[in-house]
Amino acid sequence: MEQSCWGKSAPAQKDVVMQISPDIKPLCWGAVGGAIALAVVGFSYGGWVTGGTAQQMAQQRSDAAVVAALAPICADRFRQHADMGTNLVELKKVSSWQQGAFVEKGGWATMPGSAAPNTAVARACAEILAT
């Protein structure tokens, strides 16, 4: 044992052991269990999502907004075409699942600045025109 400043002997370094109250262990396990329960409830029912899921949801909403904005433009371009009456009759003759391809082939779903038609816009455009 070493001598301390006040004359009392201090225990050796290896003899010092931290004493934890026995009441702390259940408290720690309760905190861990509560954190797990909070995470389960939050992700299952609270609407929490991971960053990847949030990005995917934002992309889907963005794509839907683009289609909603461009489909009326496509329909307007279709209606302004010189052969609109003939094209509309042909569009309605085609089965509903091929109408988007018909609009794509006509070029009405290809927006200025784009090299290729947007398939989702073509489908939405065909739905507008078919009704």
C-alpha positions as CSV (number, residue, x, y, z in Angstrom):
1,M,0.0,0.0,0.0
2,E,1.2,3.5,-0.8
3,Q,1.0,6.5,1.4
4,S,-1.3,9.3,0.3
5,C,-1.0,13.0,1.0
6,W,-3.1,12.8,4.1
7,G,-1.2,10.1,5.7
8,K,-3.7,7.3,5.0
9,S,-2.7,4.4,2.9
10,A,-4.2,4.2,-0.5
11,P,-5.1,0.8,-2.0
12,A,-2.9,-0.5,-4.8
13,Q,-4.1,0.1,-8.4
14,K,-5.2,-3.5,-8.9
15,D,-7.3,-3.5,-5.7
16,V,-9.6,-0.6,-7.0
17,V,-12.8,-2.1,-8.3
18,M,-15.8,0.0,-9.1
19,Q,-18.8,-1.1,-7.1
20,I,-22.1,-0.8,-8.9
21,S,-25.4,-0.9,-7.1
22,P,-27.4,-4.0,-7.8
23,D,-30.4,-1.7,-8.6
24,I,-28.6,-0.4,-11.7
25,K,-28.7,-3.7,-13.7
26,P,-32.5,-3.9,-14.1
27,L,-32.6,-0.2,-14.9
28,C,-30.1,-0.7,-17.8
29,W,-32.0,-3.7,-19.1
30,G,-35.2,-1.7,-19.0
31,A,-33.6,1.1,-20.9
32,V,-32.4,-1.3,-23.6
33,G,-35.8,-3.0,-23.8
34,G,-37.5,0.4,-24.0
35,A,-35.2,1.5,-26.8
36,I,-35.9,-1.7,-28.8
37,A,-39.7,-1.3,-28.2
38,L,-39.5,2.3,-29.3
39,A,-37.7,1.4,-32.5
40,V,-40.2,-1.4,-33.3
41,V,-43.2,0.8,-32.7
42,G,-41.7,3.8,-34.5
43,F,-40.8,1.9,-37.7
44,S,-44.0,-0.2,-37.7
45,Y,-46.7,2.3,-36.7
46,G,-45.1,5.7,-36.3
47,G,-44.2,6.3,-39.9
48,W,-40.5,6.2,-39.4
49,V,-38.5,5.2,-42.5
50,T,-34.8,4.8,-43.3
51,G,-32.9,7.2,-45.5
52,G,-33.0,4.9,-48.5
53,T,-36.8,4.4,-48.2
54,A,-37.3,8.1,-47.9
55,Q,-35.2,8.7,-51.0
56,Q,-37.2,6.0,-52.9
57,M,-40.5,7.6,-51.9
58,A,-39.3,11.0,-52.9
59,Q,-38.3,9.7,-56.3
60,Q,-41.6,8.0,-56.9
61,R,-43.5,11.2,-55.9
62,S,-41.2,13.3,-58.2
63,D,-41.8,10.9,-61.1
64,A,-45.6,11.0,-60.6
65,A,-45.5,14.8,-60.5
66,V,-43.5,15.0,-63.8
67,V,-46.0,12.6,-65.4
68,A,-48.9,14.7,-64.1
69,A,-47.4,17.8,-65.5
70,L,-46.3,16.4,-68.9
71,A,-49.4,14.3,-69.8
72,P,-51.7,17.2,-70.5
73,I,-48.9,18.7,-72.7
74,C,-48.7,15.4,-74.6
75,A,-52.5,15.4,-75.0
76,D,-52.5,18.9,-76.3
77,R,-49.7,18.1,-78.8
78,F,-51.8,15.1,-80.0
79,R,-54.9,17.3,-80.4
80,Q,-53.0,20.0,-82.3
81,H,-51.7,17.5,-84.8
82,A,-53.2,17.8,-88.3
83,D,-54.5,14.2,-88.4
84,M,-56.0,14.4,-84.9
85,G,-59.4,12.9,-85.9
86,T,-57.8,9.9,-87.6
87,N,-55.2,9.4,-84.9
88,L,-57.9,9.5,-82.2
89,V,-59.9,6.8,-84.0
90,E,-56.8,4.7,-84.4
91,L,-55.9,5.2,-80.7
92,K,-59.3,4.0,-79.6
93,K,-59.1,1.0,-81.9
94,V,-55.8,-0.1,-80.2
95,S,-56.2,-2.2,-77.0
96,S,-55.7,-0.2,-73.8
97,W,-52.4,-1.7,-72.9
98,Q,-51.0,-0.7,-76.3
99,Q,-52.3,2.8,-76.4
100,G,-49.2,4.2,-74.6
101,A,-47.0,2.6,-77.3
102,F,-49.2,4.2,-80.0
103,V,-48.7,7.7,-78.4
104,E,-44.9,7.0,-78.2
105,K,-44.7,6.0,-81.9
106,G,-46.6,9.2,-82.8
107,G,-43.9,11.3,-81.1
108,W,-46.4,13.1,-78.8
109,A,-44.7,11.8,-75.6
110,T,-41.3,13.1,-76.6
111,M,-40.9,16.4,-74.9
112,P,-38.7,19.2,-76.3
113,G,-35.1,18.6,-75.3
114,S,-35.6,14.9,-74.9
115,A,-34.3,12.3,-77.3
116,A,-36.7,9.5,-76.5
117,P,-40.4,9.4,-75.4
118,N,-41.3,9.0,-71.8
119,T,-43.3,5.8,-71.4
120,A,-45.1,6.8,-68.3
121,V,-46.1,10.1,-69.9
122,A,-47.3,8.2,-73.0
123,R,-49.5,6.0,-70.9
124,A,-51.0,8.9,-69.0
125,C,-51.5,10.8,-72.2
126,A,-53.3,7.9,-73.8
127,E,-55.6,7.6,-70.7
128,I,-56.5,11.3,-71.1
129,L,-57.2,11.0,-74.8
130,A,-59.2,7.7,-74.5
131,T,-61.7,9.2,-72.1
